[in-house]
Amino acid sequence: MIVIIGSGIIGLFIANELLESGKKVTILNLKKKASATSASVGMLAPLIESKPYEKELFDLMLDSKALWDKKKQYKSESKIIGLKNNSSMLVAQNLDDLEEIQFKKKFIDNLGYKTELLNKNETLKIEPNLNSNIEGSLYCKNNNQVEPHLLESYLRKSIFKKGGEIKTVENFEKFIFKKNKLIFNESEIKAEKIVVCCGAWSNLLLKNSMNVSFEMRPLKGVSMIFQTNTKMFENNLWFKNIYIAPRQNNQIAVGATEDEKGFDEDVTLDEILYLSKYLWESLPEIEKFKFKKISAGLRSAIVDGNPIIGNLNIDKDVICSFGHYRHGILLAPITASIVTDYVLEKKIPNKYCFFSPKRFNL
Ligand SMILES: Cc1cc2nc3c(=O)[nH]c(=O)nc-3n(C[C@H](O)[C@H](O)[C@H](O)COP(=O)(O)OP(=O)(O)OC[C@H]3O[C@@H](n4cnc5c(N)ncnc54)[C@H](O)[C@@H]3O)c2cc1C
């Protein structure tokens, strides 16, 4: 039995992959109001997210994106999880933005990938509901989107179908793991290996239980969902301060704030103001947007910006999988595949060893 601690997108993906490999799986989850997955917008956009000095992360994003692209051939599954065939557009609202997207194009070109610089008319032809005073856009083909809430419920059902269990636990702040047993809250469960994927809360659990501590912190993010009467956009739109993803049934998701607010799980007025203000500055006719939902999520950020995927020196049967920061939805398929290799004790490709806890001597 493999016990997975945490049922965010990372835990759910890992559980599915392990069940497919023939392992028995139980997920234990302590319910938190602001799991990152619940607020996520679901962009699958490695080109947009590429940054200087993040070569290993970029390659990991591309590998995961390739796994997402494979899923697109299963049309009915893609529909259920809201996996789209759309693209991303970085919109320039003024001349400064235009310079920035020109720079971004050069950067992506140098990485060996193609993007298209569109002028104002070309942009408006594709997205006529944008403001008419935009300067142009950078078009990143196939940097698409999946709908996290649909994906979560699909994965849960699939875990149950394959014989896995998802248990909600109370007060899971500490565990003891020895001799194939996981002991917590005075109960015990058989476990040959455990996988810790509690997102932003992973460090608290590891510190309390094994005295292992990573340099990491929660980065709070808030997103909103709106309903419109007709479909407004085809593509994911990225502005300087916000991004927008069209969803099924004429809904749109708007993200996201990013603040150092510790473990604060509530939505505050400044966050509502931030998103509303930039939405108003970015799009015309926002009176057409009917408010549906607002969610806060805590992204888990490791000090070097890369996720932790791998087992601990102190106990090889404890596998870590957290710190996915802004990219957890995009990175979930490749993360699940790497974790499965750790569980099955297969040789880990060198490029993925980079993400192991060993880079912090842990
Ligand atoms: C506003 C916002 C927008 C985002 N947009 C995107 C995007 O467009 N594309 C993208 O790729 N990524 C995006 N992200 C990032 C992405 O959502 C995260 O990287 C990803 O969801 C992390 O998943 P996770 O399973 O590691 O963590 P979480 O989703 O936080 O799940 C952790 C789980 O562990 C549980 N837990 C906590 N403590 C314990 C414990 N002690 N015991 C047991 N269980 C515990 C929690 O209840 C939770 O269910 C966004 C994030 C935010 C906040």
The ligand as an SDF file (V2000), in Angstrom:
LIG
                    3D

 53 58  0  0  0  0  0  0  0  0999 V2000
   -4.7580   31.7600   -8.0080 C   0  0  0  0  0  0  0  0  0  0  0  0
   -3.9260   30.6430   -8.5560 C   0  0  0  0  0  0  0  0  0  0  0  0
   -3.8550   30.4430   -9.9230 C   0  0  0  0  0  0  0  0  0  0  0  0
   -3.0820   29.4000  -10.4390 C   0  0  0  0  0  0  0  0  0  0  0  0
   -3.0500   29.2020  -11.7900 N   0  0  0  0  0  0  0  0  0  0  0  0
   -2.3290   28.1800  -12.2980 C   0  0  0  0  0  0  0  0  0  0  0  0
   -2.3310   27.9250  -13.6800 C   0  0  0  0  0  0  0  0  0  0  0  0
   -2.9870   28.6410  -14.4450 O   0  0  0  0  0  0  0  0  0  0  0  0
   -1.5960   26.8820  -14.1610 N   0  0  0  0  0  0  0  0  0  0  0  0
   -0.8480   26.0760  -13.3370 C   0  0  0  0  0  0  0  0  0  0  0  0
   -0.1880   25.1430  -13.8160 O   0  0  0  0  0  0  0  0  0  0  0  0
   -0.8330   26.2980  -12.0060 N   0  0  0  0  0  0  0  0  0  0  0  0
   -1.5430   27.3260  -11.4740 C   0  0  0  0  0  0  0  0  0  0  0  0
   -1.5310   27.5740  -10.1400 N   0  0  0  0  0  0  0  0  0  0  0  0
   -0.6690   26.7390   -9.2840 C   0  0  0  0  0  0  0  0  0  0  0  0
   -1.3290   25.4080   -8.9880 C   0  0  0  0  0  0  0  0  0  0  0  0
   -2.6630   25.6250   -8.6190 O   0  0  0  0  0  0  0  0  0  0  0  0
   -0.5730   24.6960   -7.8770 C   0  0  0  0  0  0  0  0  0  0  0  0
    0.7880   24.6010   -8.1930 O   0  0  0  0  0  0  0  0  0  0  0  0
   -1.1310   23.2900   -7.6720 C   0  0  0  0  0  0  0  0  0  0  0  0
   -2.5340   23.3350   -7.5180 O   0  0  0  0  0  0  0  0  0  0  0  0
   -0.4890   22.6530   -6.4460 C   0  0  0  0  0  0  0  0  0  0  0  0
   -1.1610   21.4650   -6.1820 O   0  0  0  0  0  0  0  0  0  0  0  0
   -0.8430   20.6540   -4.8660 P   0  0  0  0  0  0  0  0  0  0  0  0
   -1.6110   19.4030   -4.9350 O   0  0  0  0  0  0  0  0  0  0  0  0
    0.6420   20.5700   -4.6820 O   0  0  0  0  0  0  0  0  0  0  0  0
   -1.3110   21.5840   -3.6650 O   0  0  0  0  0  0  0  0  0  0  0  0
   -2.7820   21.9450   -3.1500 P   0  0  0  0  0  0  0  0  0  0  0  0
   -3.7210   22.0780   -4.2600 O   0  0  0  0  0  0  0  0  0  0  0  0
   -2.6190   23.1150   -2.2300 O   0  0  0  0  0  0  0  0  0  0  0  0
   -3.2120   20.6600   -2.3280 O   0  0  0  0  0  0  0  0  0  0  0  0
   -2.6270   20.3230   -1.0930 C   0  0  0  0  0  0  0  0  0  0  0  0
   -3.6070   19.4180   -0.3880 C   0  0  0  0  0  0  0  0  0  0  0  0
   -3.0200   18.9640    0.8440 O   0  0  0  0  0  0  0  0  0  0  0  0
   -4.0040   19.0260    1.8650 C   0  0  0  0  0  0  0  0  0  0  0  0
   -3.2980   19.1230    3.1440 N   0  0  0  0  0  0  0  0  0  0  0  0
   -2.7060   20.1900    3.7060 C   0  0  0  0  0  0  0  0  0  0  0  0
   -2.1210   19.8440    4.8810 N   0  0  0  0  0  0  0  0  0  0  0  0
   -2.3410   18.5280    5.0520 C   0  0  0  0  0  0  0  0  0  0  0  0
   -1.9580   17.5850    6.0500 C   0  0  0  0  0  0  0  0  0  0  0  0
   -1.2610   17.9410    7.1400 N   0  0  0  0  0  0  0  0  0  0  0  0
   -2.3480   16.3070    5.9060 N   0  0  0  0  0  0  0  0  0  0  0  0
   -3.0810   15.8950    4.8340 C   0  0  0  0  0  0  0  0  0  0  0  0
   -3.4630   16.7690    3.8440 N   0  0  0  0  0  0  0  0  0  0  0  0
   -3.0860   18.0540    3.9450 C   0  0  0  0  0  0  0  0  0  0  0  0
   -4.8480   20.2490    1.5150 C   0  0  0  0  0  0  0  0  0  0  0  0
   -6.1590   20.1780    2.0570 O   0  0  0  0  0  0  0  0  0  0  0  0
   -4.8930   20.1360   -0.0110 C   0  0  0  0  0  0  0  0  0  0  0  0
   -5.9920   19.3520   -0.4300 O   0  0  0  0  0  0  0  0  0  0  0  0
   -2.3260   28.5800   -9.5730 C   0  0  0  0  0  0  0  0  0  0  0  0
   -2.3990   28.7780   -8.1980 C   0  0  0  0  0  0  0  0  0  0  0  0
   -3.1950   29.7910   -7.6830 C   0  0  0  0  0  0  0  0  0  0  0  0
   -3.2820   29.9820   -6.1990 C   0  0  0  0  0  0  0  0  0  0  0  0
  1  2  1  0
  2  3  1  0
  2 52  2  0
  3  4  2  0
  4  5  1  0
  4 50  1  0
  5  6  2  0
  6  7  1  0
  6 13  1  0
  7  8  2  0
  7  9  1  0
  9 10  1  0
 10 11  2  0
 10 12  1  0
 12 13  2  0
 13 14  1  0
 14 15  1  0
 14 50  1  0
 15 16  1  0
 16 17  1  0
 16 18  1  0
 18 19  1  0
 18 20  1  0
 20 21  1  0
 20 22  1  0
 22 23  1  0
 23 24  1  0
 24 25  2  0
 24 26  1  0
 24 27  1  0
 27 28  1  0
 28 29  2  0
 28 30  1  0
 28 31  1  0
 31 32  1  0
 32 33  1  0
 33 34  1  0
 33 48  1  0
 34 35  1  0
 35 36  1  0
 35 46  1  0
 36 37  1  0
 36 45  1  0
 37 38  2  0
 38 39  1  0
 39 40  1  0
 39 45  2  0
 40 41  1  0
 40 42  2  0
 42 43  1  0
 43 44  2  0
 44 45  1  0
 46 47  1  0
 46 48  1  0
 48 49  1  0
 50 51  2  0
 51 52  1  0
 52 53  1  0
M  END
$$$$
